[in-house]
Amino acid sequence: MPLAFGRRFDGAITHFRDIDLLRRRRFVYEFPVARHPGYARRRGYFDGLTEFTALRTVDDAEDADSELGDGYVEPPLLYCDAGTALWRRMVEAGELSGADAVPPRPVALADAVLAVAEAADRGGDVRLIALWYTLGCDILVGGRVTEGVAGQVGRLREIVARTGAMPVPLPPADEQVLAMDDERETWWYLTVS
């Protein structure tokens, strides 16, 4: 999932439920706590951890210079997500190399949502399709409406309409769409593939 989306919506509750999959897919890396780049300077802190601990809280998430980084500890292990500041520090420290040291490829949220909707469609999970679609235009495409995103949204809407994932007709009546005073919302409902 795109990192910006993950920062906006806390997915921590599912992170450890899926930790084995995330490790296999090289999204999460696991190390002994003592391999944290700041361990020598903060040994007392790290050695005192006895339960799951996020190294950066929501309140200090904007602090790019945080010495601890944005990983998490489940003693005796340290975890970091690919592409994060702590992951970069682990690469710089030589803890990760080769393919593990290559930053994740950016993925547009619209691409990820479409992939989830297509998989949910194949699996008959109409509720999952509806949950993603109801996030709406602002969250799914934000302020960046491009030709590629328009195509993705059109394909997503086809799935939504075909599966009945929404309890209202798609799109709303033309006169309702044209009366909207938000250009992106109007675009959202007028998009067709």
C-alpha positions in Angstrom: 0.0 0.0 0.0 1.3 3.4 -0.8 3.2 4.9 2.2 1.4 8.2 2.2 -1.9 6.4 2.6 -0.5 4.3 5.3 0.6 7.4 7.2 -2.9 8.9 6.8 -4.7 5.8 8.1 -3.3 3.8 10.9 -3.0 0.2 9.8 -0.9 -0.9 12.8 -3.7 -3.2 14.0 -3.2 -5.4 10.9 0.6 -5.0 10.6 1.5 -7.8 13.0 -1.4 -10.0 12.0 0.2 -10.1 8.6 3.8 -9.8 9.6 4.9 -13.2 8.1 3.5 -12.2 4.7 5.0 -8.7 5.0 8.4 -10.2 5.7 8.2 -12.7 2.9 7.3 -9.8 0.5 10.2 -7.8 1.8 8.0 -5.0 3.0 9.1 -5.5 6.7 12.6 -6.4 7.8 13.5 -8.0 11.2 16.7 -7.6 13.2 17.9 -8.2 16.7 17.3 -4.9 18.6 21.0 -4.4 19.2 21.5 -3.8 15.4 19.5 -0.6 15.6 21.8 2.2 14.4 21.1 4.1 17.7 21.4 1.1 20.0 24.9 2.0 21.4 23.7 5.5 22.4 20.3 4.4 23.6 21.1 1.0 25.0 19.3 1.6 28.3 16.1 2.5 26.4 16.2 -0.5 24.1 17.2 -3.0 26.8 14.3 -1.6 28.9 11.7 -2.4 26.4 9.5 -5.4 27.5 6.5 -5.2 25.2 5.6 -4.0 21.7 6.7 -0.4 21.2 6.5 1.9 18.3 9.7 3.9 18.1 8.0 6.9 16.7 4.6 8.1 17.9 2.0 9.9 15.8 2.9 13.1 17.6 6.5 13.0 16.5 5.9 11.5 13.0 6.9 14.7 11.4 10.3 14.8 13.2 12.5 13.5 10.3 15.5 13.7 12.6 14.2 11.3 15.2 17.1 9.3 16.4 15.0 6.2 17.0 13.4 6.2 13.6 10.1 4.9 12.5 10.4 1.2 13.3 8.9 -0.9 16.1 10.2 -3.3 18.6 8.7 -6.6 19.8 11.5 -7.7 22.1 13.9 -9.1 21.3 13.3 -8.0 17.7 13.4 -4.7 15.8 11.3 -4.2 12.7 11.4 -1.6 10.0 9.3 -1.1 6.9 11.0 -0.8 3.5 11.4 2.8 2.4 11.2 4.4 5.8 13.9 6.5 7.5 14.9 3.6 9.7 15.1 1.3 6.7 17.4 3.9 5.0 19.6 4.0 8.1 19.8 0.2 8.1 20.9 0.3 4.4 23.5 2.9 5.2 24.8 0.8 8.1 25.2 -2.2 5.8 22.5 -4.2 7.5 20.6 -4.5 4.2 22.1 -5.0 0.7 21.3 -6.1 -2.8 17.6 -6.1 -3.6 16.8 -5.4 0.0 18.6 -2.1 -0.2 16.5 -0.9 -3.2 13.7 1.5 -2.3 10.2 0.3 -2.9 8.7 1.4 -6.2 6.1 4.1 -5.7 2.6 2.8 -6.3 -0.4 5.1 -7.0 -3.2 4.5 -4.6 -5.7 4.2 -7.5 -3.6 1.3 -8.9 -3.5 -0.5 -5.5 -7.3 0.0 -5.0 -8.1 -1.2 -8.5 -5.9 -4.4 -7.9 -7.7 -5.0 -4.6 -11.1 -4.5 -6.2 -10.2 -6.9 -9.1 -9.1 -9.5 -6.6 -12.2 -9.0 -4.5 -14.3 -9.3 -7.6 -12.7 -12.6 -8.5 -13.3 -13.8 -4.9 -16.8 -12.5 -4.7 -16.1 -10.1 -1.8 -18.5 -7.3 -2.7 -18.2 -5.7 0.8 -14.4 -5.2 0.3 -15.1 -3.5 -3.0 -17.7 -1.2 -1.4 -15.4 -0.4 1.5 -12.6 0.9 -0.8 -14.9 2.7 -3.2 -16.7 4.6 -0.4 -13.4 6.2 0.6 -14.4 8.5 -2.3 -12.7 10.8 -4.7 -10.7 13.0 -2.3 -9.0 10.1 -0.6 -8.5 7.8 -3.6 -7.2 10.4 -6.0 -6.6 13.5 -4.0 -5.8 16.5 -6.1 -4.0 14.6 -8.8 -6.4 13.7 -11.5 -4.4 12.3 -14.4 -5.4 10.3 -17.5 -4.1 7.1 -15.9 -6.1 7.7 -12.7 -9.2 8.4 -14.8 -8.9 5.0 -16.4 -8.3 3.3 -13.1 -11.4 5.0 -11.6 -13.5 4.1 -14.7 -12.5 0.4 -14.3 -13.1 0.6 -10.5 -16.6 2.0 -11.1 -17.4 -0.7 -13.7 -16.6 -3.3 -10.9 -18.7 -1.4 -8.4 -21.7 -1.1 -10.7 -21.5 -4.7 -12.0 -21.2 -6.2 -8.5 -23.8 -3.9 -6.9 -21.2 -2.9 -4.3 -23.0 0.4 -3.8 -26.6 0.7 -2.6 -27.2 3.7 -4.9 -27.1 3.9 -8.7 -23.8 4.9 -10.3 -23.4 7.5 -11.3 -26.1 9.7 -9.7 -28.5 11.4 -12.1 -26.7 13.8 -14.5 -28.5 16.8 -13.1 -27.2 15.9 -9.6 -23.7 15.5 -10.8 -23.8 18.8 -12.7 -25.1 20.6 -9.6 -22.1 19.6 -7.6 -19.9 22.5 -6.7 -16.7 20.4 -6.3 -14.9 19.8 -9.6 -13.2 16.6 -8.4 -16.5 15.1 -7.1 -18.1 16.0 -10.5 -15.2 14.3 -12.3 -15.5 11.3 -9.9 -19.1 10.6 -11.0 -18.7 11.4 -14.7 -15.7 9.2 -15.2 -16.3 6.3 -17.5 -13.8 4.0 -19.2 
